[in-house]
């Protein structure tokens, strides 16, 4: 949720409405898919939605790089957002691996 807030704030004045919209959608997709996966009450469904959320972190990270290259984000903010995306992606990867391991034990 914090990453989503950061993206909205960083792009508040961005005039590239297409990129801004894509980045906002990707940032919203991350917590939304995590929440949806938990609500499904199945390990398989949770893993699937965690994987979608992880994919959205990769998508958002790429879009941050694009925004940096186009000058829509300053270097410090862009690098901070990239690091946050990498951290969340790593956390999701670890969570997915743990749930897959639990699946094998069931």
C-alpha positions in Angstrom: 0.0 0.0 0.0 2.9 2.4 0.8 4.4 1.8 -2.7 1.0 2.7 -4.2 0.9 5.9 -2.2 4.5 6.7 -3.3 3.7 6.2 -7.0 0.6 8.4 -6.9 2.5 11.1 -5.1 5.6 10.9 -7.4 3.4 11.1 -10.6 0.9 13.7 -9.4 2.1 16.3 -11.9 3.2 13.9 -14.7 1.6 14.9 -18.0 2.3 11.5 -19.7 -1.2 10.3 -18.8 -0.7 6.9 -20.4 2.5 6.0 -18.5 1.1 7.5 -15.3 -2.1 5.5 -15.6 -0.1 2.2 -16.3 2.1 2.8 -13.3 -0.8 3.6 -11.0 -2.6 0.5 -12.2 0.4 -1.7 -11.6 1.0 -0.3 -8.2 -2.7 -0.9 -7.3 -2.5 -4.4 -8.7 0.1 -5.5 -6.1 -1.8 -5.1 -2.9 -5.1 -5.9 -4.6 -3.9 -9.3 -5.8 -2.4 -10.1 -2.4 -5.7 -9.4 -0.7 -7.7 -11.3 -3.3 -5.4 -14.3 -2.9 -5.9 -14.4 0.8 -9.7 -14.2 0.4 -9.8 -17.2 -1.8 -9.0 -19.5 1.2 -7.0 -21.9 -0.9 -3.2 -22.3 -1.1 -3.3 -22.7 -4.8 -5.3 -19.5 -5.3 -3.1 -17.6 -2.9 0.0 -18.7 -4.8 -1.5 -17.7 -8.1 -2.4 -14.2 -6.9 0.9 -13.7 -5.2 2.5 -14.6 -8.5 0.4 -12.0 -10.3 1.4 -9.4 -7.6 5.0 -10.3 -8.2 4.6 -9.8 -11.9 3.1 -6.4 -11.2 6.2 -5.4 -9.2 8.4 -6.3 -12.3 6.0 -4.4 -14.6 6.1 -1.3 -12.2 9.9 -1.5 -11.9 10.2 -1.4 -15.7 7.8 1.6 -15.9 9.9 3.4 -13.2 13.0 2.9 -15.4 11.0 4.4 -18.3 9.8 7.3 -16.2 13.4 7.9 -15.2 14.7 7.8 -18.8 12.0 10.3 -19.9 12.7 12.7 -17.0 9.4 12.2 -15.3 11.0 11.2 -12.0 14.2 12.6 -10.5 17.0 10.1 -10.0 16.8 9.8 -6.2 13.0 9.1 -6.2 13.3 6.8 -9.2 16.0 4.8 -7.6 14.1 4.6 -4.3 11.0 3.3 -6.1 13.1 0.7 -8.0 14.6 -0.5 -4.7 11.1 -0.8 -3.1 9.9 -2.8 -6.1 12.9 -5.1 -5.8 12.3 -5.6 -2.1 8.6 -6.3 -2.5 9.3 -8.7 -5.4 11.8 -10.6 -3.3 9.4 -10.8 -0.4 6.7 -12.1 -2.7 9.1 -14.6 -4.1 10.0 -15.9 -0.6 6.3 -16.1 0.3 5.4 -18.0 -2.9 8.2 -20.5 -2.3 7.1 -21.0 1.3 3.5 -21.6 0.2 4.6 -24.0 -2.5 6.6 -26.0 0.1 3.6 -26.1 2.3 1.6 -27.4 -0.7 4.0 -30.3 -1.1 3.6 -31.2 2.5 -0.2 -31.4 2.4 
